[in-house]
């Protein structure tokens, strides 16, 4: 064997055992350490509870109108009318922190775009300048019917 391929080894004995912890070393009793410290929570408990979610802003304003404008650019693939005038949008809420919540339905649960339409609405509304986040909830109750269409949509479809 040559000098370069030699590996040196060293035998070691049993490793030293760590010292055992003793309760007397802790400094305070278990009851003291687990007791609730009132001064820590005092300020927190005296505050009134804050709402978990901001209340929506009343409809209106430029941001609200921009969201409605974005919704009017999305068309149903089978009916040549936008989804807002078609009556598929049940509510639009803009929170004080500029998040949009959209409650919508489709003409039928078997609509060919049932899986993709809510995602498209989220993307289009989320792209409106000033909107931080868009959330769409798809509902089936109350069911959509042609009476939910705007007069403009009814006129476009020859129903007036």
DSSP file (Angstrom, degrees, kcal/mol; ACC not computed):
  #  RESIDUE AA STRUCTURE BP1 BP2  ACC     N-H-->O    O-->H-N    N-H-->O    O-->H-N    TCO  KAPPA ALPHA  PHI   PSI    X-CA   Y-CA   Z-CA
    1    1 A X              0   0    0      0, 0.0     2,-0.1     0, 0.0     5,-0.0   0.000 360.0 360.0 360.0 139.5    0.0    0.0    0.0
    2    2 A X    >   -     0   0    0      1,-0.1     3,-0.6     0, 0.0     4,-0.3  -0.431 360.0-107.3 -90.7 170.4    1.3    3.4   -0.8
    3    3 A X  G >  S+     0   0    0      1,-0.2     3,-0.9     2,-0.2    -1,-0.1   0.810 112.0  57.4 -66.4 -34.0    1.4    6.4    1.6
    4    4 A X  G 3  S+     0   0    0      1,-0.2    -1,-0.2     3,-0.0     0, 0.0   0.760 103.1  51.7 -74.6 -25.1   -1.4    8.4   -0.2
    5    5 A X  G <  S+     0   0    0     -3,-0.6     2,-0.3     2,-0.1    -1,-0.2   0.428  82.7 110.9 -93.7   2.0   -4.1    5.7    0.1
    6    6 A X    <   -     0   0    0     -3,-0.9     2,-0.5    -4,-0.3    -3,-0.0  -0.611  53.1-156.4 -78.9 132.5   -3.7    5.2    3.9
    7    7 A X        -     0   0    0     -2,-0.3     2,-0.4     2,-0.0    -2,-0.1  -0.944  12.1-138.3-109.5 125.1   -6.6    6.4    6.0
    8    8 A X        -     0   0    0     -2,-0.5     2,-0.3     2,-0.0    -2,-0.0  -0.654  21.3-170.2 -85.5 138.2   -5.8    7.1    9.6
    9    9 A X        -     0   0    0     -2,-0.4     2,-0.4     2,-0.0    -2,-0.0  -0.908   8.6-158.0-125.3 154.8   -8.2    6.0   12.2
   10   10 A X        -     0   0    0     -2,-0.3     2,-0.4     2,-0.0    -2,-0.0  -0.999  15.7-133.2-133.6 132.9   -8.5    6.7   15.9
   11   11 A X        -     0   0    0     -2,-0.4     2,-0.3     0, 0.0    -2,-0.0  -0.698  24.2-166.8 -86.4 136.0  -10.3    4.7   18.4
   12   12 A X        -     0   0    0     -2,-0.4     3,-0.1     1,-0.1     2,-0.0  -0.885  12.3-132.3-120.6 153.9  -12.5    6.5   20.8
   13   13 A X        -     0   0    0     -2,-0.3     2,-0.2     1,-0.2    -1,-0.1  -0.050  54.4 -49.6 -85.7-165.0  -14.1    5.4   24.0
   14   14 A X        -     0   0    0      1,-0.1    -1,-0.2    -2,-0.0     3,-0.1  -0.477  67.3-108.3 -69.3 136.3  -17.7    5.8   25.1
   15   15 A X        -     0   0    0     -2,-0.2     2,-0.1     1,-0.1    -1,-0.1  -0.299  39.3 -96.0 -67.0 151.9  -18.9    9.4   24.7
   16   16 A X        -     0   0    0      1,-0.1     2,-0.3    -3,-0.1    -1,-0.1  -0.427  39.4-120.3 -68.1 139.3  -19.5   11.5   27.8
   17   17 A X        -     0   0    0     -2,-0.1    -1,-0.1    -3,-0.1     3,-0.1  -0.605  27.0-114.2 -81.9 139.7  -23.0   11.5   29.0
   18   18 A X        -     0   0    0     -2,-0.3    -1,-0.1     1,-0.1     2,-0.0  -0.377  39.8 -95.4 -69.6 152.2  -24.8   14.9   29.2
   19   19 A X        -     0   0    0      1,-0.1     2,-0.2    -2,-0.0    -1,-0.1  -0.364  41.1-111.8 -67.8 148.3  -25.7   16.1   32.7
   20   20 A X        -     0   0    0     -3,-0.1     2,-0.2     1,-0.1    -1,-0.1  -0.574  30.1-115.8 -80.7 141.5  -29.3   15.3   33.9
   21   21 A X        -     0   0    0     -2,-0.2     2,-0.4     3,-0.0    -1,-0.1  -0.533  28.9-158.7 -76.5 142.9  -31.6   18.3   34.3
   22   22 A X    >   -     0   0    0     -2,-0.2     3,-1.1     1,-0.1     4,-0.5  -0.960  22.7-132.2-124.3 142.7  -32.9   18.9   37.8
   23   23 A X  G >  S+     0   0    0     -2,-0.4     3,-1.3     1,-0.3     4,-0.5   0.841 107.6  61.8 -60.7 -35.0  -36.0   20.9   38.8
   24   24 A X  G >  S+     0   0    0      1,-0.3     3,-0.5     2,-0.2    -1,-0.3   0.783  97.4  59.3 -64.0 -25.7  -34.0   22.8   41.3
   25   25 A X  G <  S+     0   0    0     -3,-1.1    -1,-0.3     1,-0.2    -2,-0.2   0.690  89.1  74.4 -74.3 -18.2  -31.8   24.2   38.5
   26   26 A X  G <  S-     0   0    0     -3,-1.3    -1,-0.2    -4,-0.5    -2,-0.2   0.799  88.4-142.8 -70.6 -30.0  -34.9   25.7   36.8
   27   27 A X  S <  S+     0   0    0     -3,-0.5     2,-0.3    -4,-0.5    -1,-0.1  -0.088  73.6  56.2  94.6 -36.3  -35.2   28.6   39.2
   28   28 A X  S    S-     0   0    0     -5,-0.1    -2,-0.1    -2,-0.1    -1,-0.0  -0.942  87.7-105.4-129.0 154.8  -39.0   28.8   39.3
   29   29 A X     >  -     0   0    0     -2,-0.3     4,-2.1     1,-0.1     5,-0.2  -0.244  31.3-110.5 -73.2 164.0  -41.6   26.1   40.2
   30   30 A X  H  > S+     0   0    0      1,-0.2     4,-1.7     2,-0.2     5,-0.2   0.877 119.6  55.5 -61.7 -37.9  -43.7   24.4   37.5
   31   31 A X  H  > S+     0   0    0      1,-0.2     4,-0.9     2,-0.2    -1,-0.2   0.891 108.4  48.6 -62.2 -39.9  -46.8   26.2   38.8
   32   32 A X  H  4 S+     0   0    0      1,-0.2     3,-0.3     2,-0.2    -2,-0.2   0.897 110.8  49.5 -66.8 -40.3  -45.0   29.6   38.4
   33   33 A X  H  < S+     0   0    0     -4,-2.1    -1,-0.2     1,-0.2    -2,-0.2   0.805 115.9  41.6 -73.1 -27.6  -43.9   28.8   34.8
   34   34 A X  H  < S+     0   0    0     -4,-1.7    -1,-0.2    -5,-0.2    -2,-0.2   0.540  88.5 110.1 -96.0  -7.7  -47.3   27.7   33.7
   35   35 A X  S  < S-     0   0    0     -4,-0.9     2,-0.3    -3,-0.3    -3,-0.0  -0.434  76.7-110.8 -69.7 140.8  -49.4   30.4   35.4
   36   36 A X        -     0   0    0     -2,-0.1     2,-0.9     1,-0.1    -1,-0.1  -0.538  23.7-135.1 -72.0 131.9  -51.0   33.0   33.1
   37   37 A X    >>  -     0   0    0     -2,-0.3     3,-1.1     1,-0.2     4,-1.0  -0.805  13.6-161.2 -92.5 108.0  -49.4   36.3   33.4
   38   38 A X  H 3> S+     0   0    0     -2,-0.9     4,-1.4     1,-0.3     3,-0.3   0.833  86.2  60.3 -60.7 -36.9  -52.3   38.8   33.6
   39   39 A X  H 3> S+     0   0    0      1,-0.2     4,-0.5     2,-0.2    -1,-0.3   0.804 100.1  57.4 -65.2 -26.6  -50.2   41.9   32.7
   40   40 A X  H <4 S+     0   0    0     -3,-1.1     4,-0.3     1,-0.2    -1,-0.2   0.896 117.3  31.6 -67.9 -40.9  -49.3   40.3   29.4
   41   41 A X  H  X S+     0   0    0     -4,-1.0     4,-2.9    -3,-0.3     5,-0.3   0.518  94.1  94.5 -94.7  -7.1  -52.9   39.9   28.3
   42   42 A X  H  X S+     0   0    0     -4,-1.4     4,-1.3     1,-0.2    -1,-0.1   0.914  89.2  40.9 -56.9 -50.6  -54.3   42.9   30.0
   43   43 A X  H  X S+     0   0    0     -4,-0.5     4,-0.6     1,-0.2    -1,-0.2   0.881 116.1  51.0 -65.5 -38.7  -54.1   45.3   27.1
   44   44 A X  H >4 S+     0   0    0     -4,-0.3     3,-0.9     1,-0.2    -2,-0.2   0.921 110.5  47.7 -64.8 -45.0  -55.3   42.7   24.6
   45   45 A X  H 3< S+     0   0    0     -4,-2.9    -1,-0.2     1,-0.2    -2,-0.2   0.744 105.8  58.6 -71.7 -22.8  -58.3   41.8   26.6
   46   46 A X  H 3< S+     0   0    0     -4,-1.3    -1,-0.2    -5,-0.3     2,-0.2   0.635  87.5  93.3 -82.3 -12.1  -59.4   45.4   27.2
   47   47 A X  S << S-     0   0    0     -3,-0.9     2,-0.1    -4,-0.6     3,-0.1  -0.562  83.3-114.0 -80.4 142.9  -59.6   46.1   23.4
   48   48 A X        -     0   0    0     -2,-0.2    -1,-0.1     1,-0.1    -2,-0.1  -0.453  44.0 -92.9 -69.9 150.0  -63.0   45.7   21.7
   49   49 A X        -     0   0    0     -2,-0.1     2,-0.3    -4,-0.1    -1,-0.1  -0.366  38.8-135.2 -65.2 141.6  -63.1   42.8   19.2
   50   50 A X        -     0   0    0     -3,-0.1     2,-0.1     1,-0.1    -1,-0.1  -0.717  26.9-100.3 -93.7 147.1  -62.3   43.9   15.6
   51   51 A X        -     0   0    0     -2,-0.3     3,-0.1     1,-0.1    -1,-0.1  -0.410  25.0-137.9 -64.2 143.2  -64.4   42.6   12.7
   52   52 A X  S    S+     0   0    0      1,-0.2     2,-0.4    -2,-0.1    -1,-0.1   0.788  87.5  29.3 -75.0 -26.7  -62.6   39.7   10.9
   53   53 A X  S    S-     0   0    0      3,-0.0    -1,-0.2    42,-0.0     3,-0.1  -0.999  90.4-109.9-136.0 135.2  -63.5   41.0    7.5
   54   54 A X        -     0   0    0     -2,-0.4     2,-0.1     1,-0.1     3,-0.1  -0.283  39.1-106.5 -62.6 147.6  -64.1   44.6    6.4
   55   55 A X        -     0   0    0      1,-0.1    41,-0.8    40,-0.1    -1,-0.1  -0.473  43.2-100.6 -70.2 143.4  -67.6   45.6    5.5
   56   56 A X  E     -A   95   0A   0     39,-0.2    39,-0.3    -2,-0.1     2,-0.2  -0.294  35.1-111.4 -66.6 152.5  -68.2   46.0    1.8
   57   57 A X  E     -A   94   0A   0     37,-3.6    37,-0.6     1,-0.1     3,-0.1  -0.567  40.5 -96.6 -79.5 145.2  -68.3   49.4    0.2
   58   58 A X        -     0   0    0     -2,-0.2    -1,-0.1     1,-0.1    35,-0.0  -0.296  52.1 -90.0 -59.1 146.0  -71.6   50.7   -1.0
   59   59 A X  S    S+     0   0    0     -3,-0.1     2,-0.2     5,-0.1    -1,-0.1  -0.258  89.9  59.6 -57.5 145.4  -72.1   50.1   -4.8
   60   60 A X        +     0   0    0      1,-0.2     4,-0.5    -3,-0.1     3,-0.1  -0.561  51.3  98.2 122.0 173.4  -70.9   53.0   -6.9
   61   61 A X  S  > S-     0   0    0     -2,-0.2     4,-2.2     1,-0.1    -1,-0.2  -0.106  83.0 -73.0  93.0 164.9  -67.7   54.9   -7.5
   62   62 A X  H  > S+     0   0    0      1,-0.2     4,-2.3     2,-0.2     5,-0.2   0.890 129.0  51.1 -64.4 -41.9  -65.1   54.6  -10.2
   63   63 A X  H  > S+     0   0    0      2,-0.2     4,-2.0     1,-0.2    -1,-0.2   0.916 111.0  48.5 -64.7 -42.8  -63.7   51.3   -9.0
   64   64 A X  H  > S+     0   0    0     -4,-0.5     4,-2.3     1,-0.2    -1,-0.2   0.929 112.5  48.8 -61.0 -45.8  -67.1   49.7   -8.9
   65   65 A X  H  X S+     0   0    0     -4,-2.2     4,-2.4     1,-0.2    -2,-0.2   0.852 108.4  54.1 -65.1 -34.8  -68.0   51.0  -12.3
   66   66 A X  H  X S+     0   0    0     -4,-2.3     4,-2.0     2,-0.2    -1,-0.2   0.886 108.5  49.4 -65.4 -38.3  -64.6   49.7  -13.7
   67   67 A X  H  X S+     0   0    0     -4,-2.0     4,-2.2     2,-0.2    -2,-0.2   0.925 111.1  48.9 -65.7 -44.2  -65.5   46.2  -12.3
   68   68 A X  H  X S+     0   0    0     -4,-2.3     4,-1.9     1,-0.2    -2,-0.2   0.909 109.8  53.2 -61.2 -41.0  -68.9   46.3  -13.9
   69   69 A X  H  < S+     0   0    0     -4,-2.4     4,-0.4     1,-0.2    -1,-0.2   0.893 108.0  49.8 -60.2 -40.5  -67.2   47.4  -17.2
   70   70 A X  H >< S+     0   0    0     -4,-2.0     3,-1.0     1,-0.2    -1,-0.2   0.889 109.7  51.3 -65.5 -38.4  -64.9   44.4  -17.0
   71   71 A X  H >< S+     0   0    0     -4,-2.2     3,-1.4     1,-0.2    12,-0.5   0.842 103.6  58.6 -66.6 -32.7  -67.9   42.1  -16.5
   72   72 A X  T 3< S+     0   0    0     -4,-1.9    -1,-0.2     1,-0.3    -2,-0.2   0.567  97.3  62.5 -74.6  -7.7  -69.7   43.6  -19.5
   73   73 A X  T <  S+     0   0    0     -3,-1.0     2,-0.6    -4,-0.4    -1,-0.3   0.477  86.3  86.3 -91.6  -3.9  -66.7   42.5  -21.6
   74   74 A X    <   -     0   0    0     -3,-1.4     9,-2.7    -4,-0.2     2,-0.3  -0.869  65.9-162.5-101.6 122.9  -67.3   38.8  -20.9
   75   75 A X  B     -D   82   0B   0     -2,-0.6     2,-0.2     7,-0.3     7,-0.2  -0.806  23.5-114.8-109.1 145.3  -69.8   37.2  -23.2
   76   76 A X        -     0   0    0      5,-1.9     5,-0.2     3,-0.4    -1,-0.0  -0.572  27.1-134.5 -68.8 135.9  -71.8   33.9  -22.9
   77   77 A X  S    S+     0   0    0     -2,-0.2    -1,-0.1     1,-0.2     3,-0.1   0.747 101.0  37.7 -70.2 -21.1  -70.6   31.6  -25.6
   78   78 A X  S    S+     0   0    0      1,-0.2     2,-0.5     3,-0.1    -1,-0.2   0.700 116.6  49.3-101.8 -22.3  -74.1   30.5  -26.7
   79   79 A X  S    S-     0   0    0      2,-0.2     2,-2.4     1,-0.0    -3,-0.4  -0.976  80.6-132.0-120.7 127.1  -76.0   33.8  -26.3
   80   80 A X  S    S+     0   0    0     -2,-0.5     2,-0.3    -5,-0.1    -3,-0.1  -0.186  76.1  97.3 -77.5  52.4  -74.5   37.0  -27.9
   81   81 A X  S    S-     0   0    0     -2,-2.4    -5,-1.9    -5,-0.2    -2,-0.2  -0.985  79.5-105.1-136.6 144.6  -75.0   39.1  -24.7
   82   82 A X  B  >  -D   75   0B   0     -2,-0.3     4,-1.8    -7,-0.2    -7,-0.3  -0.305  32.7-114.2 -69.3 157.4  -72.5   39.9  -21.9
   83   83 A X  T  4>S+     0   0    0     -9,-2.7     5,-2.1   -12,-0.5     6,-0.7   0.748 112.4  55.3 -68.3 -23.8  -72.9   38.1  -18.6
   84   84 A X  T >45S+     0   0    0    -13,-0.5     3,-1.1   -10,-0.3     5,-0.3   0.955 112.8  39.6 -73.1 -50.0  -73.8   41.2  -16.7
   85   85 A X  T 345S+     0   0    0      1,-0.3    65,-3.0     2,-0.1    68,-0.3   0.760 108.5  64.2 -69.6 -23.4  -76.7   42.2  -18.9
   86   86 A X  T 3<5S-     0   0    0     -4,-1.8    -1,-0.3    63,-0.2    -2,-0.2   0.675 114.5-118.3 -71.7 -16.1  -77.7   38.5  -19.1
   87   87 A X  T < 5S+     0   0    0     -3,-1.1    -3,-0.2    -4,-0.4    -2,-0.1   0.663  78.1 125.5  88.7  17.5  -78.4   38.6  -15.4
   88   88 A X      < +     0   0    0     -5,-2.1    17,-2.4    16,-0.1     2,-0.7   0.679  55.2  79.0 -81.8 -17.0  -75.7   36.1  -14.4
   89   89 A X  E     + B   0 104A   0     -6,-0.7    15,-0.3    -5,-0.3     3,-0.1  -0.832  54.2 177.1 -94.4 114.8  -74.1   38.4  -11.9
   90   90 A X  E     -     0   0A   0     13,-2.7     2,-0.3    -2,-0.7    14,-0.2   0.829  65.0  -2.6 -87.6 -35.3  -76.1   38.5   -8.7
   91   91 A X  E     - B   0 103A   0     12,-1.7    12,-2.4     2,-0.0     2,-0.4  -0.990  49.5-160.1-157.7 150.8  -73.9   40.8   -6.7
   92   92 A X  E     - B   0 102A   0     -2,-0.3     2,-0.4    10,-0.2    10,-0.2  -0.991  17.5-177.8-130.0 121.2  -70.6   42.8   -6.8
   93   93 A X  E     - B   0 101A   0      8,-2.6     8,-2.8    -2,-0.4     2,-0.5  -0.973  11.8-163.3-122.3 136.0  -69.0   43.9   -3.6
   94   94 A X  E     -AB  57 100A   0    -37,-0.6   -37,-3.6    -2,-0.4     6,-0.2  -0.979  17.4-144.9-115.6 119.8  -65.8   45.9   -3.2
   95   95 A X  E >   -A   56   0A   0      4,-2.8     3,-2.2    -2,-0.5   -39,-0.2  -0.357  29.3-103.9 -78.4 163.0  -64.3   45.8    0.2
   96   96 A X  T 3  S+     0   0    0    -41,-0.8    -1,-0.1     1,-0.3   -40,-0.1   0.784 124.0  56.4 -58.0 -26.6  -62.5   48.9    1.7
   97   97 A X  T 3  S-     0   0    0      2,-0.1    -1,-0.3   -43,-0.0    35,-0.2   0.165 123.8-105.9 -93.0  20.6  -59.2   47.2    1.0
   98   98 A X  S <  S+     0   0    0     -3,-2.2    34,-3.1     1,-0.2    35,-0.6   0.789  70.5 143.2  66.7  35.0  -60.2   46.9   -2.7
   99   99 A X  E     - c   0 133A   0     33,-0.2    -4,-2.8    32,-0.2     2,-0.4  -0.864  41.4-138.9 -99.7 141.3  -60.9   43.2   -3.0
  100  100 A X  E     -Bc  94 134A   0     33,-3.1    35,-2.6    -2,-0.4     2,-0.5  -0.845  13.7-167.4-105.0 134.7  -63.8   42.2   -5.2
  101  101 A X  E     -Bc  93 135A   0     -8,-2.8    -8,-2.6    -2,-0.4     2,-0.5  -0.987   8.7-169.1-119.6 124.2  -66.4   39.6   -4.3
  102  102 A X  E     -Bc  92 136A   0     33,-3.0    35,-3.0    -2,-0.5     2,-0.6  -0.950   9.6-163.0-117.4 128.1  -68.7   38.4   -7.2
  103  103 A X  E     +Bc  91 137A   0    -12,-2.4   -13,-2.7    -2,-0.5   -12,-1.7  -0.957  30.7 156.2-107.8 121.0  -71.8   36.2   -6.7
  104  104 A X  E     -Bc  89 138A   0     33,-2.6    35,-2.9    -2,-0.6     2,-0.2  -0.903  27.4-162.1-142.9 167.4  -72.8   34.7  -10.0
  105  105 A X        -     0   0    0    -17,-2.4     2,-0.3    -2,-0.3    35,-0.1  -0.757  19.1-124.8-134.1-177.5  -74.7   31.9  -11.6
  106  106 A X        -     0   0    0     33,-0.4    38,-0.5    -2,-0.2     3,-0.1  -0.850  32.7-104.0-126.6 167.0  -74.8   30.4  -15.1
  107  107 A X  S    S-     0   0    0     -2,-0.3     2,-0.3     1,-0.2    37,-0.1   0.844 103.4  -6.9 -62.4 -31.1  -77.8   29.8  -17.4
  108  108 A X    >   -     0   0    0     35,-0.1     3,-1.8     1,-0.0    -1,-0.2  -0.977  66.1-117.0-157.9 151.1  -77.7   26.1  -16.5
  109  109 A X  T 3  S+     0   0    0     -2,-0.3     5,-0.1     1,-0.3    -2,-0.1   0.749 116.9  58.4 -62.6 -20.0  -75.4   23.8  -14.5
  110  110 A X  T 3  S+     0   0    0      3,-0.1    -1,-0.3     4,-0.1    -3,-0.0   0.259  75.5 137.2 -93.2  12.9  -74.8   21.9  -17.8
  111  111 A X    X   -     0   0    0     -3,-1.8     3,-1.9     1,-0.1     4,-0.2  -0.324  63.1-125.8 -57.3 137.7  -73.5   25.1  -19.5
  112  112 A X  T 3  S+     0   0    0      1,-0.3     3,-0.3     2,-0.1    -1,-0.1   0.725 110.1  47.1 -63.3 -19.6  -70.4   24.2  -21.5
  113  113 A X  T 3> S+     0   0    0      1,-0.2     4,-3.1     2,-0.1     5,-0.3   0.139  74.5 116.7-105.7  20.5  -68.3   26.9  -19.7
  114  114 A X  T <4 S+     0   0    0     -3,-1.9     4,-0.4     1,-0.2    -1,-0.2   0.821  82.8  40.2 -58.3 -32.5  -69.5   25.9  -16.2
  115  115 A X  T  4 S+     0   0    0     -3,-0.3     4,-0.3    -4,-0.2    -1,-0.2   0.785 124.4  35.2 -87.1 -28.4  -65.9   25.0  -15.2
  116  116 A X  T  > S+     0   0    0     -4,-0.1     4,-2.1     2,-0.1    -2,-0.2   0.752  99.1  73.3-100.3 -25.8  -64.1   27.9  -17.0
  117  117 A X  H  X S+     0   0    0     -4,-3.1     4,-2.5     1,-0.2     5,-0.2   0.913  95.7  50.0 -61.9 -47.2  -66.4   30.9  -16.6
  118  118 A X  H  > S+     0   0    0     -4,-0.4     4,-2.3    -5,-0.3    -1,-0.2   0.894 112.0  50.2 -59.0 -37.2  -65.9   31.6  -12.9
  119  119 A X  H  > S+     0   0    0     -4,-0.3     4,-2.2     2,-0.2    -1,-0.2   0.886 109.7  49.9 -66.2 -39.2  -62.1   31.5  -13.5
  120  120 A X  H  X S+     0   0    0     -4,-2.1     4,-2.7     2,-0.2     5,-0.2   0.898 109.9  51.3 -65.9 -39.9  -62.4   33.9  -16.4
  121  121 A X  H  X S+     0   0    0     -4,-2.5     4,-2.7     2,-0.2     5,-0.3   0.928 110.0  49.6 -62.6 -44.6  -64.5   36.3  -14.3
  122  122 A X  H  X S+     0   0    0     -4,-2.3     4,-2.4    -5,-0.2    -2,-0.2   0.917 113.2  46.6 -59.4 -43.9  -61.8   36.2  -11.5
  123  123 A X  H  X S+     0   0    0     -4,-2.2     4,-1.1     2,-0.2    -2,-0.2   0.931 115.0  45.0 -65.1 -45.9  -59.0   36.9  -14.0
  124  124 A X  H  < S+     0   0    0     -4,-2.7     3,-0.3     2,-0.2     4,-0.3   0.925 118.0  42.4 -67.2 -44.5  -60.8   39.8  -15.7
  125  125 A X  H >< S+     0   0    0     -4,-2.7     3,-1.5     1,-0.2    -1,-0.2   0.897 112.3  54.7 -69.5 -39.3  -62.0   41.4  -12.5
  126  126 A X  H 3< S+     0   0    0     -4,-2.4    -1,-0.2    -5,-0.3    -2,-0.2   0.739 103.0  58.4 -64.2 -22.2  -58.6   40.9  -10.8
  127  127 A X  T 3< S+     0   0    0     -4,-1.1     2,-0.3    -3,-0.3    -1,-0.3   0.515  77.6 111.9 -85.6  -6.0  -57.0   42.7  -13.8
  128  128 A X  S X  S-     0   0    0     -3,-1.5     3,-2.2    -4,-0.3     2,-0.1  -0.536  82.8-107.1 -68.0 127.1  -59.0   45.8  -13.1
  129  129 A X  T 3  S+     0   0    0     -2,-0.3    -1,-0.1     1,-0.3     3,-0.1  -0.345 106.1  25.8 -58.0 127.6  -56.5   48.6  -12.0
  130  130 A X  T 3  S+     0   0    0      1,-0.3     2,-0.5    -4,-0.1    -1,-0.3   0.180  91.6 114.6 103.6 -16.2  -57.1   49.1   -8.2
  131  131 A X    <   -     0   0    0     -3,-2.2    -1,-0.3     1,-0.2   -32,-0.2  -0.785  44.1-170.2 -90.0 125.1  -58.5   45.7   -7.5
  132  132 A X        -     0   0    0    -34,-3.1     2,-0.3    -2,-0.5   -33,-0.2   0.879  68.6  -6.2 -80.5 -39.8  -56.2   43.7   -5.2
  133  133 A X  E     -c   99   0A   0    -35,-0.6   -33,-3.1    -8,-0.1     2,-0.4  -0.988  60.1-146.6-155.9 148.3  -57.9   40.3   -5.4
  134  134 A X  E     -c  100   0A   0     -2,-0.3     2,-0.4   -35,-0.2   -33,-0.2  -0.980  11.0-172.2-124.7 135.6  -61.1   38.9   -7.0
  135  135 A X  E     -c  101   0A   0    -35,-2.6   -33,-3.0    -2,-0.4     2,-0.5  -0.994   5.3-163.2-128.0 129.0  -63.2   36.1   -5.5
  136  136 A X  E     -c  102   0A   0     -2,-0.4     2,-0.5   -35,-0.2   -33,-0.2  -0.944   2.8-164.7-116.0 130.4  -66.1   34.5   -7.4
  137  137 A X  E     -c  103   0A   0    -35,-3.0   -33,-2.6    -2,-0.5     2,-0.5  -0.969  11.0-150.8-113.7 122.8  -68.7   32.4   -5.8
  138  138 A X  E     +c  104   0A   0     -2,-0.5     2,-0.3   -35,-0.2   -33,-0.2  -0.818  21.5 178.2 -94.5 123.9  -70.9   30.3   -8.2
  139  139 A X        -     0   0    0    -35,-2.9   -33,-0.4    -2,-0.5     3,-0.1  -0.864  29.2-164.3-125.2 158.6  -74.4   29.6   -7.0
  140  140 A X        +     0   0    0     -2,-0.3     2,-0.5     1,-0.2   -35,-0.1   0.388  58.9 106.3-118.8  -2.3  -77.4   27.8   -8.4
  141  141 A X  S    S+     0   0    0      1,-0.2    -1,-0.2     2,-0.1     2,-0.1  -0.978  79.0  31.8-127.6 118.1  -80.1   29.2   -6.0
  142  142 A X  S    S-     0   0    0     -2,-0.5    -1,-0.2    -3,-0.1    -3,-0.1   0.455 103.7-133.3 -76.8 146.7  -81.9   31.3   -7.1
  143  143 A X        -     0   0    0     -2,-0.1     2,-0.1     1,-0.1    -2,-0.1  -0.335  22.6-103.9 -68.7 151.2  -81.8   29.7  -10.5
  144  144 A X        +     0   0    0    -38,-0.5     2,-0.3   -37,-0.1    -1,-0.1  -0.468  42.9 173.4 -72.6 144.5  -81.3   31.9  -13.5
  145  145 A X    >   -     0   0    0     -2,-0.1     3,-2.2   -58,-0.1     4,-0.2  -0.961  47.0-101.7-144.2 161.2  -84.3   32.7  -15.7
  146  146 A X  G >  S+     0   0    0     -2,-0.3     3,-1.5     1,-0.3     8,-0.0   0.698 113.2  73.1 -59.2 -19.8  -84.7   35.0  -18.7
  147  147 A X  G 3  S+     0   0    0      1,-0.3    -1,-0.3   -60,-0.0   -60,-0.1   0.692  85.7  66.6 -67.7 -16.5  -86.5   37.6  -16.5
  148  148 A X  G <  S+     0   0    0     -3,-2.2    -1,-0.3   -62,-0.1    -2,-0.2   0.573  80.1 105.1 -79.3  -9.4  -83.1   38.4  -14.9
  149  149 A X  S <  S-     0   0    0     -3,-1.5   -63,-0.2    -4,-0.2   -64,-0.1  -0.386  76.7-113.1 -72.2 149.1  -81.9   39.9  -18.2
  150  150 A X     >  -     0   0    0    -65,-3.0     4,-2.3     1,-0.1     5,-0.2  -0.324  29.0-107.9 -72.1 164.0  -81.6   43.6  -18.6
  151  151 A X  H  > S+     0   0    0      1,-0.2     4,-2.5     2,-0.2     5,-0.2   0.859 121.6  56.8 -61.9 -34.5  -83.9   45.4  -21.1
  152  152 A X  H  > S+     0   0    0      2,-0.2     4,-2.4     1,-0.2    -1,-0.2   0.906 107.9  46.7 -62.9 -41.0  -80.9   45.9  -23.4
  153  153 A X  H  > S+     0   0    0    -68,-0.3     4,-1.9     2,-0.2    -2,-0.2   0.909 112.1  49.9 -67.8 -41.8  -80.2   42.2  -23.4
  154  154 A X  H  <>S+     0   0    0     -4,-2.3     5,-3.6     1,-0.2     6,-0.6   0.906 112.0  48.5 -63.1 -40.5  -83.9   41.4  -24.1
  155  155 A X  H ><5S+     0   0    0     -4,-2.5     3,-1.3     3,-0.2    -2,-0.2   0.916 109.3  52.8 -64.7 -43.0  -83.9   43.9  -26.9
  156  156 A X  H 3<5S+     0   0    0     -4,-2.4    -1,-0.2     1,-0.3    -2,-0.2   0.852 113.2  44.2 -59.2 -36.1  -80.7   42.4  -28.4
  157  157 A X  T 3<5S-     0   0    0     -4,-1.9    -1,-0.3    -5,-0.1    -2,-0.2   0.365 116.9-112.3 -93.2   5.1  -82.3   39.0  -28.4
  158  158 A X  T < 5S+     0   0    0     -3,-1.3    -3,-0.2    -4,-0.3    -2,-0.1   0.788  80.0 126.7  72.6  27.8  -85.6   40.2  -29.8
  159  159 A X      <       0   0    0     -5,-3.6    -4,-0.2    -6,-0.2    -5,-0.1   0.473 360.0 360.0 -96.5  -2.2  -87.6   39.5  -26.6
  160  160 A X              0   0    0     -6,-0.6    -1,-0.2    -5,-0.1    -5,-0.1   0.356 360.0 360.0-114.3 360.0  -89.0   43.1  -26.4
